[in-house]
């Protein structure tokens, strides 16, 4: 199992987005405007657009939260533990 990383620079963001999109059958935006990594718990918040974000919707397994903009399109993604995605191909 992959341990939590100490810095955002060690995260393969493209790989994580690809795996998340596949796992949850999502069409994620191609553009990322902001990323925040909580190294204390290993959570990752990825914002795709500069828009107002409504309350998020958790996935069935609760490992990710999909945030939608006021227009109903995906605006951000919160992954509760990136270690669960990094240790699979």
Secondary structure, DSSP 8 states (H G I E B T S, - for coil): -----SSGGG--HHHHHHHHHHHHT----S---EEEEETTTTEEEEE-SSS-B---EE-TTSSEEEEEBTTSSEEEEEES-THHHHT--
